[in-house]
Amino acid sequence: MNTTSHTLPSAAGPVVPHVERATSMVTGQPILIRCECPLGRDHTYAEWRERFGDSAPAE
């Protein structure tokens, strides 16, 4: 049984503009995507999923 609790983005905190970091699979160059999720700091998609899990609504 999974007892991990995930917080939905709307309840996580204030919205602060930042970037979601990714890497191009073609060039290997960084890709910075403007983000305004409640994490409020630069992050990767994996970090976002770790915090909010599968229960977060799709954007």
NORCOR-V687186 format. One record per backbone hydrogen bond with DSSP energy under -0.5 kcal/mol. NH is the residue of the N-H (numbers start at 1). CO is the residue of the C=O. If there is no record, write none. Layout:
[[NH,CO] [NH,CO]]
This chain:
[[3,1] [7,51] [11,8] [12,9] [16,14] [16,37] [18,35] [20,33] [21,19] [21,43] [22,31] [24,29] [28,24] [31,22] [33,20] [33,31] [34,32] [35,18] [40,37] [43,19] [45,21] [48,44] [49,45] [50,46] [51,47] [52,48] [53,49] [55,52] [56,53]]
